[in-house]
Amino acid sequence: MSRSRAFNRSTRFNAKRRRKTLRSVLPGSQDDLRKLEHPIDHSQELIQKVTHREAMTELIEL
């Protein structure tokens, strides 16, 4: 790896670590960090929408 690429990677890594540390210290952004740790899963909601839509189209066709 060239020096500039290694330097850029280390800079990004250090910046990410600093941001994470600052977020843990600030009281308001701890909620944001929790949201990132547990992303919302919308798959069940989407499946229910599709099945409902399919049922409605079947009822309309009859």
GIJODA-V15979 format. One record per pair of residues at least 24 apart in sequence whose C-alpha atoms are under 10 Angstrom apart, sorted by the first residue. I is the first residue (numbers start at 0). J is the second residue. Records with the same first field share a line. If there is no record, write none. Layout:
I->J  J
This chain:
none
